[in-house]
């Protein structure tokens, strides 16, 4: 008898719970509201988004012709230098030994050896920027050590999906935004498109070099960059928000206001910028299209439809 009462109690609780859930679902209501959008001629800028990193276009390590010691450094990281400019003075191992010996014999002896045995200059081989300085005055190095690293200019190596690469052309404008400086925009141009692809996680991409029109001082090699490639600009066109487009049997349509009612209007679409889509046919200037906004208004929030198994929160007394 005790087991029968327990089973009967479980059945009653389950039945009440299921009935409550069914009531909640059956009393839910969906309210559809419409926002009106009047079609007007406007313009659209079509672009492709990509990410990449800042890298030197040509990275050049400057190594001394002989081993020795740095006597004087005339430049630093970030400095712009010209081809043929002296970056530092160095002594060969033999000169360094002679100069050190002359110092111990006094200024007259030192001056004689300095005039007789001149230091060797380290010269910039190209125009560019010093991006690394690996030595300090007085430091000894071998002829295999890179005392300076130069770059002729900084570029962004952006990875572009193969489905978009056909739209990108050399010389086209682009915009660079560095993660380190999100409020700064850098005007740029496409300078080179790789011929060889690379595949990462089954995605085929091409490297596109994007060169700033004017390299800002805060731009550094290795920074992460977001690149916007501007493909084309169209004016005097009709466009609709993407969320107003609906699909029926592979054809697009929008809801058009007709008096107090609305009707389906099939349209022919063009390019899209990700937020708006160009309308080639089906709409005219002055048409009013509708954007649907559906809201669930369940009666479960009504106190009368409260779950009987939930505890009731005590109310506050009125003063």
Helices and strands as residue ranges (DSSP letters): H 2-27, E 29-38, E 42-56, E 59-63, E 68-73, E 80-81, E 86-92, H 93-103, H 107-116, E 120-123, E 128-133, E 140-141, E 146-151, E 154-161, G 165-167, E 173-178, E 181-193, E 198-200, E 203-212, E 224-241, G 242-244, E 246-248, E 251-258, E 261-272, E 276-281, E 288-297, G 299-301, G 303-305
